[in-house]
Amino acid sequence: MTRFAKDVPPGCVASIVTHLTMDAPAVPRSDSGCAQEGVTLERALPDAERYLALFRRIGEPWMWHSRLHLAREDLRGIIEDPRVHIYLAQRGGADIGLVELDFRVAGECELAFFGLIPEAVGAGLGRWMMNRAITLGFAEGVSRLHLHTCTMDHPGALGFYVRSGFVARRQELDVVPDPRLTGVLPRNAAPHVPVFDPG
């Protein structure tokens, strides 16, 4: 057995990233019992502030931070790109979920971001949204839908993606500066991930 161990530099966080793919639309999981009454999922062109507000509400507990580092111009360049399809789940006019499909690489689609605000988790909405995300992704004629998750994500995320029909293909170790120490995220974000403050 080969064992690999490496110290994580002070001020950084480490996670295992799992990359998953789907090469043809999976059989939709039953979502007839999911509590989606009054919830819509529609393509939208949110401005940067609206997008980031929802990104933070969904992702702060799970250390989502990649989009928070971007200059507004760079962020707008992504979310306003016609090859990036953003769908917002809404209930009563309020944004509660995000599906972001990235078609910028020919022949494939990355499910770049997928999630619900904490208050909407646990009622089956994720299954309902995923069924629609898979349909929308493959409707563009791609041959591959892919995504990644990591060990800082919701503990049920990886199993959810596998049950939805994705297949885990590879893993990698990701070490980045802790965004809670750089001020990108508040100090109390992702409380399940220890903070190792070099100071």
N, C-alpha and C positions, 0 to 999 in steps of 0.2 A: 504494500500500500504506500502510495506517495502522499506525503503530507506537505501542504504549503501553508506557511504562516508568515505574516509580515506585520510589523508595527504600523499603525495608522499615525501619520504625523499629527502633532498637537494642532488643535484648531480645525481639524478635518473630520469628515464623517465618511464611513465606508458602507457600501451596500453591494449585494449580489443582484445583478440585472439579468433577467430572463427574457430572451427574445422568442416570440411565438409567431407562427404563421398559419394561414388558412389558404389552401390552394383552390378551393371551390366552395360555394355557399353551403354552410352546414345546415342540416335540418333544424328549423327553428324550434327552440325550446318552448314548451307551453307557457304562455303568459296570460291565460284566461283568468287566472285568479289573482293577478297583480293589481294593486290598487292604483290604477292610472286614471281614475275618474277626474275629469276636469284638467288633465295634463295634455299638453300639445308638444309636438317636436317639429319645429319648423326651421328651415334654413334662414339664416339672418346675416346681416353685415354689421355687427356691433362695432361701435367706436372703441378705441383703445381703453378708455377708462371703464366702460361697461364690461368689456372682455376681462380686464384685469381684476375687477371687483369680483366677478364670478369665479375666475381662476383662483383667487385667494380663498374665497369661501369654500370651494370644493377641496383645494389642494393643501391648504395650510396644515391641517392635521397630519398630512402624509409627506411633508417636506417638498411639495411641488415648488420649484423655484426657478426653473430654466427661463421662463418668459419674463420673470421679474428683473433679470439682469439686462434686458435689452433696452436700448434707447427707443423712445416712442416711435421714431421714424422707422427703425428696423422692425419693430413689432407690427406697425401698420403695413409694412411691406409684405409681411407674412399673411396677416389675417385679411388683407384686402386683395390678395392674389386670387384671381378667379379659379385657380387650380386647388385652392384650399377651401373646402366646404365646411362651414361652421353651422351647426344645428343647435338651437337652444331649446331645452325643455322648460316649459312655463306652466305655472299653476296660478290662476287668479291674476295674471299679468306680471307675476314675479318670476325671475330667472331662477330655476332650481337645478338645472343639469346642462351638461355640455357634451357634445359629440363633435370632434374635429377630425375631418377626413382630409388627408394630404395626398393629392394626386400629382405632385410636382415631379416625381420620377415616373417616366413612361412605363405603362404596363403594370403598375402596382399601386396600392393604396396603403398608406400608413394610418392606422387609427391612432393619431398623435396624442389626443387627450380624450378621456372618457370619464365622466364622474357625475356625482350628485352632491348637493350640499348636505351636510350632516343630518339635518332635520328630515330629509327625504329618503335616507337610507333605511333599508329593512322592510320595505313594503312591496318589494318585487319590481320596482320601477327599473332597476338596473337591467333585469332580464328583458323587460319590454323594450328598453332603449337599445340594448345590444342586438336584439332581433332586427330592429330597424336599421341600426348602423351597418350590420352585415349586408342587408338588402341594398342599402344606399351605396355601399362601397363597391359591390360587384355589379351594380346597375350601370357603372361607367365602363364596363368591358375590360376590367383588369384581370390578370391571371393570378394575382396574389394579394391577400390582405394581411398586414402584419402589424404587430404592436410590441411593446415591451413593458414590463413591470419590474419592480424591485422590492427588496426586503424592507424598505421603509414604507411601502404602500400598505393599504388595508390588508390585514392578515388573510382575508378571504379572496383577495383579488386574483391571485394566480389560479386557484381552484375554480373560480368563476369563469375565467377565460378558457380554461381547459374544458369545463362543462359546456361552454358555448361553442366548442368545436375547434378551438385553436390548438396547435401542437407546439410544445416547447422544443426549440431547435438548438439553442446554445445559451451559455451563461458567461458573464464577465464580471470582474471586480471593478467597481467604480469608486474612486476616492476623490472627494472634492472639498474645498473649503466649506466649513459649516456655515450655511446662510444665516443662521441665528446669531453667529458671532460677527458677521460682516454687516449686519443691519438690514439685510434683504428680507428676512422673516423675523417676527417677534421672538423673544427668548423662550416663550412658552409654547411655540409651535412644535408639533410632532413630539409630545412628551414621552412617547415610547422609545425615542432615540436619545441616548445619553449625550449630554454636552460635555466635551472635554476642552475646557477653557485653558489655553496655555498661560493666561495671565493669573 
